[in-house]
Amino acid sequence: MTSRAVSGGSLAARRFLPRRPGRLLAEIVTVVVAAFVAFPLYWMVLSALKPAGEIQSADPRPWTLSPSLDSFTRVLGTEGFGRYFLNSVLVAVVVVALSILLSFLSAVALTRFRFKGRTVLLVMLLVAQMVPIEALTIPLFFLMRSVGDVVPAFGLDELGSLVLVHLAFSLPFAIWMLRGFVAAVPAELEEAATVDGASRFRFTWQILFPLVAPGLVATSVLAFIHAWNDFLFAKTFIITNTENQTLPQAILVFFKPEENDWGAIMAGSTLMTIPVLVFFLIVQRRLVSGMAGAVKG
């Protein structure tokens, strides 16, 4: 009983011990950096809740005494807003699903198999990530126009063109990243599974796939953010078919020649941010469980 009291008292004493100066400084810097990063998000939400008079005030304040949902009402009341939202969701979900599937299979092939041209292919994946997106926009425009002549579903003014383009930019990084996760799984594990009677197909999907779950989650996050926030490709490839426009294009309605509707712009940006945050929170749980499964395996 006495030993328990002593140990409990020592633990309580440790809790109230003064923190080291280095750790305290690191915590202060972390809080400052987090506040600096979160301030634009806070200001965006605040501006969306401010009345029109406060947004354009010459004396801006980091708070509002009369929050209003008028900006959100104008955004949600925009013609076709729901359709634009569904288009963005469709493109992002398809890109994420295909990125996970294709990058995983490609990473397995590049890691587990030896074939001619393997090194050249890996170098090409690196080079593909170094080319600026803006430099490829015009060539991709003509390419999608030619593809549309053969397969109309993937031509200009179609959501399929956005899916192809986002895959082209998401796959190189995803493959290169997943290659490290696949290589970290020891070959002895595959040999043991083969001895137990598991085929290569079964090993790939029932053993290897769960073990590289953290890499797959990171891949899905990057692919989703890239596809969801895209404006350049959506504006370039979706020209005349307004029914296939995505959510970032819907915000252009509030950029007016005479005066921009900043409240609606901030409200639309806030609504665009919410699905990304929700997706990240959902995937974050899968990331933690995937890491735990990898350690247990």
N, C-alpha and C positions, 0 to 999 in steps of 0.2 A: 504493500500500500504506500509505504514511504518512498520507494523507488519510483513508483508511478507519479507521485506528487512532485518529486524532484525533477523527473523528465518532463512533466507537464510545465513546471515552472521554468525550466531551461528553454523549452520551446516558446513559451510566452515572452521570455526575455529576449530571445533571438528576433522575435517579430518587432520589438520596439528598439532594436539596435539601430544606431544611425547608419544611413546608407553611405557607401563609399562615394567620394567626390566624382570619380570617373563614371560610375553607374548613374549617379544623379544627373550628371551633365548629359549622358547619352539619352536618358529619359526625357530631359527637357528639349533636347534637339529633336527627338522623335515626335514629341507633341507639337513643336513649332512646325516641323515639316508636314505633319498630318493636317494641321490647321491651314497651312499654306495651300496644300493640295485640295482640301475640302472647301475652301472659301469660294472658288468659282461655282461649285455646285450649289452652295448655300445661296449665293447671289442670284443664280438662275431661278431657283425656287422662290426666293423672296420677290424677285421682279415679276414672276408669274402671278403672285398673290397681291401685288400692289395695284391700286387703282391707276388709271391712265395719268392722272395729274401728278402722282408721286413718282412715277417712272421717269418722266421728263422734267422733274424738278431740278432747279439749278443747285439745290442743296441736298444731294442724295444722302439718305440715312440707312444704316444697316439694320433697320427694323421697319415695321409698319404698324400703325395704330388701327387701321381699318382694312384688314385683309378681305380680298374679294375673289370670287371664282368666275368673274366675267370673262377673263382671258381664256380660261379653260372651256367655258361655254361657247365662245366664238370658234375655238379650234375644233371642238367636237361637233359643232354645227356646220362645219365646212362640208360642202358637197363632195362626196366620194372619200371622206377621211377614213371611214371603216374599210373601204376597199383597198386603199393605200396601205393600211395597217396589215390587212390579211396578205397582201402581196409581199410585204417585207417579211412577215412571218414565214410564208411559204418558201421564199428564196433562202432565208437564213437556215431554216430547218433542213431543207434539201442539201444545202452546202455542208452543213455540219455532219449529216448522216453519211454523205458520200466521202467527205474528207476523212472521217474516222475509218470507214471501210477500206478505201483505196490506200490511204497512208499506212495503215496497219499491214495490209497484204504486201505492199511495196517494201516496207521496212523489213518484214520477214524474209522476203526474197533477197534483198540486198545483204542481209546479215547471215542467213543460214545457208545460202547457196553461193557457189563460186562459178562464175560464167564469164565469157569473154566480153569486154567492154564495161565491166562492173565499175572499175575505177573512173572511167570516162563519164559514166552516168552520174556518179557521185559528185564529180567536179561540175558537171552541168547543173546539178541541183543547187550548188553553191552560187554559180554564176547567175542563175535565174533569180536569186534573191537580191542580187546587187543592182539589177536594172531598175531605174525609177519607173513608177507606175505611169507618170505623165508621159514618159517617152514612148510607151507602148500603147497609149490610148488610140491614136490615129491608126496605126497598123492593125490593132484589134478591131477597130470599126470596119475596116475593109474586109478583114477576115470573117467577121460575123455576117457581113452582107453576103459574102460568097457561101458561107455555110447555110445561110437561109435559103439560098437557091436550091440546095440539095435537101436539107431538112428544115422545113419552115418553122418548126417548133423551137429551133435554136437560132433563128435569125434575128434581125433588128426588130424592135418593137415587141419582142417576146421575152417573157421572164426566163426562158431557157438560156438566152444569151448571157444574162447576168449570172446564172448558175455556172455556166462554163467558164466565164472569166474569173469568177471568185475561186473556183476550183484550181484554175491555172496558177493563181497567186498563193493559195493556201497550201497546196500539196507539197511544193519543194521544202518549205520550212517544216511542215508536219512530218514528212518522211525523214528528214535529217534528224529531227528531234527524237522521233520514235525509234530510229535506228539505235540510238544509245540505250533506250530502255530494253529493246529486244536483245541487244548484245550483252546486257547485264544479267540476263537469265542464263545460267550455266548450261552448257551442252549436256552435262551429265544428267540433268533433269529429263531431257528428252530421251536419252538413252535408257534411263530407268523406266520411263513411261512406255517405251517400245518393248522393253523386256516384259512388262506387265500386260502386253497385248494391245496397247493403244496405238491406233494408226496415226499418221502424221496429221491428218485432218482433225482427228479428235484432240490430239495434243495442242494443235494450234488454237482451237476455239475454246476448249474446256480448261486448259492449263495456262498456255501462254497469254491468251487474251486477257484473263483476269489479272495476271501479274503485271502487265503493262498498262493497267487502268489509269494510273496517275498521268502517264504521258498522253493517253487518249483523252482524258479530261482537259488537260492543258490545250491539246489540239482543238477540241471542240469549242473552248472559250475563245481562242484566237480567231477561229473560223467564223464563229457567230458574230463577234464584234466587228470583224472586217466586213461581213456581208450586211449586217444590220445598219451600220453607220455610213455605208457607201452612198456617195452623192455623185461622184465624177462619172462612174460607169453607168449609173442609172440615168443620168442626164444625157449621156452620149448615145446610149444604145436604145433607150425608150424615147422616140422622137415624136411620133404622131398619135400613137395609141395611148390615150390618157388612162384607159382602164387598167393598164399594166404598170402605171407609175407606182413608185414606192413611197414610203413615209417621208424620207428627207425631201422629196420633191414637193410634198404637200405644204411644207413650211414656206416655200417660195411664194405662195399666195399672199402672204402677209408682208412681203417686201414690195411696197408700192412706190411708184415714182414720186408722188407728192409727199408721202410721209409713211415711214415704216411703223407697223403695229408691233412695237417691241413687247408688249404684254402677251400677245398671241404667239409671237416668236419664242419667247421664253417658256410659255405654257406648252407649246408643241415640243420644244426641246426637252422639257421635263417629262412629258408623256413618252418621248422616245427613250429616255434614260431608264424609266421604270422597268421595262422588260429585260434590259441588260442586267440590271441589279438583281432582279428576280432569278434570271437564268444563272447568274454567277453564284448566288446563294444556294440554289439547288445543286449545282455542279460541285460546289465546295464540299458539301456533305459526301458526295460520291468520291471526291478526291481523297478525303480522310479515310473513308472505308476502303478505298482501293489501295492506299499505302499500307493500311493495317493488314489487308489480305496478302500483299506482296511480302511483308515481313514474316507473316505466319508461314507462307509457302516456302 
